[in-house]
Amino acid sequence: MKYCSDLKRRLFFLITLSILTIFSNASFLNIFVNADETNPGVYFKDSKPFGVSYGEWPSKYWNWLIQFPKDVNLREQYTPEKCTIAQSGPVWFLPDNLVGDEERTCMIPSDKAILLPILNGICWEDTADAILMNDQELMECAMEGNEYGVISATVDGKEIKDPKRYRAQSPFFNITVPENPIFDNAMAGEWKAIADGFYLFLEPLPAGNHTIRTTVSVLNPVSPEYNYASTLTYHLIVKP
């Protein structure tokens, strides 16, 4: 009887150990499920950072950026102090720039992922000119400014390979436009919108100083009004 009891205890121990090993491996794999083999430390386009699909993050970025009125435009009137405004959740948003060569400084926590648009666009329904675009028109509108672009990005001097592989389109979403918005002729209100673009979406960086640099050059022969060139450098101070 004692032998049988010992055998049962051993079997129970082995089964428990096997279950714990399986769950441990699953948790380990889940940590790296979003990793990109081509560019380690960059979320790949088919991933779900923090349980949210990659394409949904641009919609969150735009709702974050659009909330600031024109006189606090983070794109064109950036200051290090503004970098922390309205930042919440696991992803830290960095605004892009649309012209020239600019350097910016930002202090962020080490547990935050980072989303920086390289070249991107958005369109939403807007009755300012008595125009209400349908879904196809909205999609084409969001995409057309991103065509014919040459882009690059580096993180701490290391080149991001094939950055165009990170082009993503959001699902349709609602955007709340404030009074005096950053875009001219845009009406305040809640509108149906869609975003499209190329994004640098980084996993949390270790504590210390880091440098992100992006370049954009758009020469669109079809719609030259979209043409521009810019270089943007972020000096990040990542705090533990």
Phi, psi and omega in degrees: 000321179296321180297318180296318180295318178296320180297319179296319179296320179295317179297318179298319179297316182294320179295316179298318179298320180295318180296316179297322179295318179299313181292325178296316178296320180297318179294321179297316180293325182296331179298322186256009185295337181265359186290147178255122182293327180291317180230087180305138182091357178247133177291133177278159193295334181266010182275173177231077180301124179058033176080006181246134181299149183307316184293338180283337182294322175302325178294324177291321178300313184292324176292330174291313185289321188288342183292340182274127179291171188302325182283357175235030185297113182289338178291313189254347180230050184288141168220156179303328180293324181290340183301335184263357186291128173059026176275121179213160181084186188278350184244131179262124182267132175245125180288146176276182172230161188246355181198148171079190181246117187227142174242136182227153176241141180211136176255125182225157176287154184284350181263011182255131167289165186230129176241118178232115175294136174267306177216117185206162181215163179214147173221145176219162175300138183205122182265016180303323180247028180059034179242130176235101185287145175277179186299317181295318179294321177298316181298312181296322180297317180292330185273327194296329179285350181263359179279156176063026180264142171250122186230156174209162178205146173226150174233117184053041177081354180267126184291137171278117184283135175049062183298341180289347177290349182261023174288134182217152177236135180283160164289169174296141182212168178266133177239137181256112184264126181279175171294147180054056184286170184291339178262130178295145176069010176271135181271142174294149180142183178254127187228155172281132187221167173210143181239150179214144177167186179249129188232145171257108186242104188257142169294160181308135180271149177293156179303143181135192180262135181222154179232127175245133180226132177231148175229146180221136171219118180246120174235088186264109182286341181275314181231080185297347179294344178272355186291136173193168176220142180205154171229130183231128178238123175254125170261107185262134172251105185265118184260137179292000000 
